[in-house]
């Protein structure tokens, strides 16, 4: 069964091909997803690598976690399932509608 790994603390110029090459030393790599900022297209410094088997994943963790890449110690562990986020895409805050800071009353009227 395939196992997805989280790879963190990546140098920002790392490519998917470089990750494919690095992780293939530990076993069969099914997929590499380098996370990028949706507005700038630049790397966010982490990726997900799906290994072909649980054994390959454990070998990759053992061999690559803590390994230095361009002066940065990589973090490699099993990826956790994504936590559900509330709908609406917001974090609250701000003022909505016609509410005013002074309690909603217009002064002088």
C-alpha positions in Angstrom: 0.0 0.0 0.0 1.3 3.5 -0.9 2.2 5.8 1.9 2.3 9.6 1.7 5.1 11.4 3.4 5.4 15.1 4.5 8.8 16.7 3.6 9.4 20.0 5.3 12.1 22.7 5.6 13.0 22.4 1.9 15.2 25.0 0.3 12.9 27.3 -1.7 14.6 26.4 -5.0 14.1 22.7 -4.7 12.3 21.0 -7.7 10.0 18.1 -7.9 12.6 16.3 -10.0 15.2 16.7 -7.3 12.8 15.3 -4.7 12.0 12.4 -7.0 15.7 11.6 -7.4 16.4 11.9 -3.6 13.5 9.7 -2.5 13.9 7.1 -5.2 17.2 6.1 -3.4 14.9 4.7 -0.7 12.4 3.0 -3.0 9.7 3.4 -5.5 8.2 6.9 -5.7 4.6 7.2 -7.0 4.1 10.9 -6.8 5.8 14.1 -5.8 3.8 17.3 -5.0 5.8 20.4 -4.2 3.5 22.9 -2.6 3.6 26.3 -4.2 2.0 29.7 -3.4 -1.0 30.0 -5.6 -0.4 33.7 -6.3 3.4 33.9 -6.8 4.0 30.3 -7.9 7.0 30.1 -5.6 7.8 27.1 -3.4 6.2 27.1 0.1 9.1 25.1 1.5 7.3 21.7 1.8 6.1 18.8 -0.3 4.4 15.5 -0.2 6.0 12.4 -1.6 4.0 9.2 -2.0 6.1 6.1 -1.8 5.1 2.8 -3.4 5.0 0.8 -0.2 5.0 1.2 3.6 8.5 -0.4 3.7 9.8 2.2 1.2 8.2 5.0 3.2 9.8 3.8 6.5 13.2 3.5 4.7 12.9 7.0 3.3 12.0 8.4 6.8 15.0 6.6 8.3 17.4 7.7 5.6 16.3 11.2 4.7 14.8 12.7 7.9 17.4 15.1 9.3 19.5 14.9 6.1 20.9 18.3 5.1 19.9 19.8 1.7 21.6 23.1 0.8 22.2 23.8 4.5 18.7 22.9 5.7 17.9 19.8 7.8 14.9 18.1 6.1 11.9 16.9 8.1 10.4 13.7 6.8 7.5 11.9 8.4 4.2 10.3 7.6 1.7 12.8 6.4 -1.4 13.3 8.6 -4.8 13.6 7.0 -5.9 17.1 6.3 -8.0 18.6 9.1 -11.4 19.8 8.0 -11.8 23.5 7.7 -15.0 25.4 8.3 -16.8 26.6 5.2 -16.7 30.3 4.3 -12.9 30.7 4.0 -12.7 33.3 6.7 -11.5 33.7 10.1 -14.0 36.2 11.3 -12.9 39.7 12.4 -13.8 43.0 10.9 -17.2 44.7 10.9 -20.1 43.6 8.8 -23.2 45.4 7.5 -24.2 48.7 8.8 -22.8 48.2 12.3 -21.0 51.2 13.7 -18.4 51.3 16.6 -20.6 53.7 18.5 -23.4 51.1 19.0 -25.1 51.6 15.7 -26.5 55.1 16.4 -25.7 57.9 14.1 -24.7 61.0 15.9 -26.7 64.2 15.6 -29.9 62.6 14.4 
